[in-house]
Amino acid sequence: PPVPKKTSADNEQTPTQAVAKEPGYALKIDVQNVSLARMLRRDVNKPVEGNLFMTARLEGEGFSEEAVQNKLKGEGSISVTNGEFQTFDVLGSLGALAELAGLGEYVSGTTRFHDVNGKFRIANGKAQTDHILIYSNDFNVDASGEIDFFGNLNFRLNTVLSEELSHKINSKLGEGERLGPIPLLLTGKIQAPSLRPDPSLIQDFLGDLIGGKLSKILSNQEWL
């Protein structure tokens, strides 16, 4: 039988479609003294209130959820003044421990502060920090950890009580002496997180407190 002739169409190949590159961008953010209560929608629960100050430099490629998760990166600094965390209570969590029951009268359901400040970096769909400092009249906190873009928290809070509250726990403390750091873990969704003592470390602190080994549990933190 005759061999069919090849036509020019047989030699043509389907052209490879070029993959469009997502647009790149760079952002510089400068926020000065903005009320979080006014900035957030009125019909949603506000996890924190106060006056926001923030600077940041961000860069990425694309604006889809996947692109933001994988490509957005940057760093910055943040401060919130005269505010209140609405979804957790530091003194309430500490006062739930029998050894720190003297703090029970300060349970409020929230955590007031006069300043929160620190630096952060953004990568891999998370904002991470090695030190976010929380200053309150009743305690100070050095926090480290991360929050992802879906609002999941994973933080360690090293908490130092004020001199007044420290003396409520142990009247033998000298002038200027403060108990801490007391280890707490803040985890879960930002709208309703869990704050509890770190089970791997709290027993050492409580054991030294009960045993009168106060020199081991007095704070010498320079950031106080």
Salt bridges, closest charged atoms under 4 A:
ASP43 OD2 - ARG41 NH2 2.81
GLU59 OE2 - LYS73 NZ 3.79
GLU61 OE1 - LYS71 NZ 3.60
GLU84 OE2 - ARG112 NE 3.66
GLU105 OE2 - LYS168 NZ 3.71
ASP130 OD1 - ARG121 NH2 3.45
ASP142 OD1 - HIS131 ND1 3.04
GLU146 OE2 - LYS126 NZ 3.04
ASP198 OD2 - ARG156 NH1 2.29
